[in-house]
Amino acid sequence: MDRQKGIAFCGLACALCSEAATCVGCRDEGCADREWCTNLKCCRSRHLNGCWECAEFPCSGTMLDKVRIRAFAAFARSYGVEALLDCLERNEQAGMIYHHPGKLTGDYDTAETEAGIMELILHGKTSMGGNR
């Protein structure tokens, strides 16, 4: 985990992303999608650290339409970004996978609801009844 990359404006965990080893994260202009990313542009225009700080959270027509991303942002809203990073780091050390090799899905995608994903963040795989 690369905590320096942190959490993207939308809630994606840049700190755990395996998609681009050379990417420095969206906060440091590293994301290839920064030109079209509605969440990044909106947060910057409103001087927000992330969507979770917005009075209109969660909005639609953005990355927040994806349940995992919305759940990560909701977790940051409820518990804070550092708590989110702490949980993700603990879960990674316990064997949870953010992205399976060659995919943009992982263990956090096994839960189908925002509440289920937040439970996974808080308690790891044990909240899903063991290793899945």
N, C-alpha and C positions, 0 to 999 in steps of 0.2 A: 504494500500500500504506500502510495506517495501522498502523504497528507498535504504537501505543498500545493498540489493541484486542487485540493479541496472539493467542494460541491459546486456544480454549475449553477447558474442563475435559475434554471428550471427545476433543479433537484437531482439531476443525474450525478452520479458519484465519479467525477473525473479522477479522484484519488484511486479508484479501483479499475478504471477503464483499461482494458487490454487492446483496445482498437488501434491506437496509434502510439507506439513507444516514444516517438519524438514529439508528441503533442504536449504542450505545457498547460493545457486546459483553457477553457473559454475566458477565464478572468485575465489571462495574460496573452490574449489574442492568438492563442494556439489552435483553436478549433477551426477545422476546415469549413464548418457550416456557419461561421459567424456572420456572413453576409446576409443570410436569409433567416437567421434565428430570431423569431418574434420575441421570445422570452428575454434573450440578451438585450435586444434593442429596447424593449419596454422597461426593463429594470434599470438600464443605464439612463433612459430619459426621465425616469422617476427618482433617480438616485437611490435605488434599493440594492441591498446586498443579494437579494433573491426574491423570487415570486412569493415565498412564504411571508415576506414583510408587507405585502400589498393588501390594502383594505378590500380589494376585489377578488382576492384568492378564494377559490380557484377559478380562473377564467377558462373559457373554452376557445377552441380554434388554435391551440398552441400545443407544445410538448406535454402540457398538463392533461391533455385528453388521454394520455397513456397512464393506466392505473399505477404502474410501478413508479413512474416519475412523479405523479401526483402524491403518492404515498410518501416518497422520500421527502418531498417539499413539505407535506403536512407534518411529518415527523420533525423536520427542522423548525417549523412554526411552533409546535407544541413543546419540544424539548431543547431546541437550539442546535446549531450546526456542529459545535464541538461534541455534543452528546451523540449526534448522528455519526460523526467520524469515529468516536470511541466505540460505538456499537458495531459499526462496519468493520473496524480493525479487529475487535474481539471475535466477531463472526468469521472473518477471514482466517484468523489464527486457528479457529476451531474447524476449519475445512469448508466453510461456505464459499461458493463461487459466484462472483458477480457476473462474469461472462464465461460461458463454456468456450473452449477453444474453437475459433472460427465462427462464433455466433455472438449475437447481441443480447442473448438471454442467459439466465443463470438460475441459481437457487431461489432468488427473490421473486422470480416469475412463476414459481410453483403455486403461490397463493393467488387466488382469483379476485380477491377484494382488497381495497385499500386497508381495511382493518387487519386483514390477514397478513399483508405485507408489513404493516407496522408491528405486528406481533412477532414476525420473523426478525425484524430489525432489533427489537427489544430482547428477544430470548433465543435467537438462532434457530437451528433445526429442531431443537427439543420442543418448540411450540408447534411443530408439525407432526409430532408423534415419533420423533427419532430421525435417523438419517434417511433422507429420501433421495 
